[in-house]
C-alpha cells in the first residue's frame, strides 16, 4: 500500500493587505516545481480549529499564475484565533495532519504569527511552520527600514485619497479629520500625513504618557484650528491614527463608547466612530471660544486593504513567497520570513517573542528619530515657538477671544506633555537648529502660500 504524499498548506489570518495573492502564488509555484502538492486552507484558522477539513482549495501553477496582480485573498481570510482555547489549537494541528499536511505557511500580522508559533510548538516537528509577515500597519518587529508587505500600497492609495481631500478642504473652507488604520502604531497615518504635507498628523507614539486623555487630543486639534484661523485660513486636514483609541485613558474610553473586542482581545476600533466623536467634541470645545469650524470625519482603511498591490509590494511579496517555500522545503521551521539587504533572513520565533506579552513584538514609530522630527516641523499646530514669541502668542489669544495669560494656561500643557520638546531639550536631534527661528521661517513660507500646510 503506497503512502500518500505529504502536502504544503497555506493559510491567511488577520485583515487583508495588498500582496497576499503574490505570496500565495509565488509559494505555490515554487513548491509545485518541486513536485509538492499545495492546498489553500480557506478562511484562515476558522474551520480547521473546529476540526472541519472540508474548506480547502487545491493550488497549482495554473490557477495561481496571475493572481499576484490582484488584491484580496484567493483563499479567504479570518481573524479566528486558535490560541484562545487549547482544544482549538489541538484541532488545528490535528486537522492539518488529517489533510496529510507536513508543511504550513501562514500569512498574517502579529496575532497570526503568534498562532503560527503555537501550532509549531504543538506539532512538535510533525508539521514545519513558517510565517510571512503581513500588515498595512507596518508594526511587525522587522529590522529598521524594512516594511511589512502591503504597507507601501496602502500608503500610496491613502495619499491619493488625502490629496483630493486637501483640495476639497481648501475649496470649501472646511476641516477633514481623516482616521487612518493602524491598531497600535502610527506608521500608516504618519506615512500618509508626511507624504501629503497634511496640516497635522496625530499618532499615539508622540504622547509622553502611556494613557492618553481624550481632552488632550481634542485640544491639539482645537489648537491647530485656532492657529490656522489666526492666519486667516478656515481649512485643514488632520490625519489621526486609529491606534490612539487603544491608548486612551480607560475611563475616557468607557465614557465615550461601549467597547467591543475581537477574537484576539483587541478593541474593535472599526465599531468606534472615532472621527465623529472627535468632530463633535472639537466643535463643542471651539464654541467655548466663540469659534466655529465645519468638520468632516472620514475613515480610510477598508479602501486600502484589498487594493491591487503597487509594483513594490508585488515584487516584495513574490520574494517573500518564494523564500517561505524554499525555507520550508529545505526543512526549515519555526521562523518568520524577512528580506534584508536583498537577502532572505529567517527570524526565528524564539528570538522575536516579547517576554512580557509572550507575543511577537510590535514595532512603533520612534518619536526620537529625526524622521519624526522632520514630520513634526512641517505640521501646523501649536508649538513652543508660539508661546515664546509675544506677537504670535497675542495673535493666537486674540483669535481665541482670550487674554494671553488665559491662552497660556489653557493650551500651554500641550507643549509640556509633548515628547518632541522633551527630546529637543535633551539634544536628541542633531539637525535641530534654533527651535523658534526654524518654526518661524517655516511659518513665513506657510503664510505666502495657500497650496501647502507647512509651518
Secondary structure, 3 states (H helix, E strand, C coil): CCCCCCEEEEEEECCCCCCHHHHHHHHHHHHHHCCCEEEEECCCCCCHHHCCCCCEEEECHHHHCCHHHCCCCCCCCECCCHHHCHHHHHHHHHHHHHCCEEEEEEEECHHHHHHHHHHHHHHCCCCEEEEEEECCCCCECCCCCCCCECHHHHHHHHHHHHHHHHHHHHHHCCEEEEEECCCCCCHHHHHHHHHHCCCEEECHHHECCCCECHHHHHHHHHHHHHHHHHCCCCCEEEEEECCHHHHECHHHHHHHCCCCECCCCCECHHHCCHHHHHHHHHHHHHHCCCCCCCEEEEEECHHHHCCCCCHHHHHHHHHHHHHHHHHHHCCCCCEEEEEECCEEEEEEHHHHEECCCCEECECCCCCCCHHHHHHHHCCCCCCHHHHHCHHHHHHHHHHCCCCHHHHHHHHCHHHHCEHHHHHHHCCCCCCCCCHHHHHHHHHHHHHHCCCCCCC
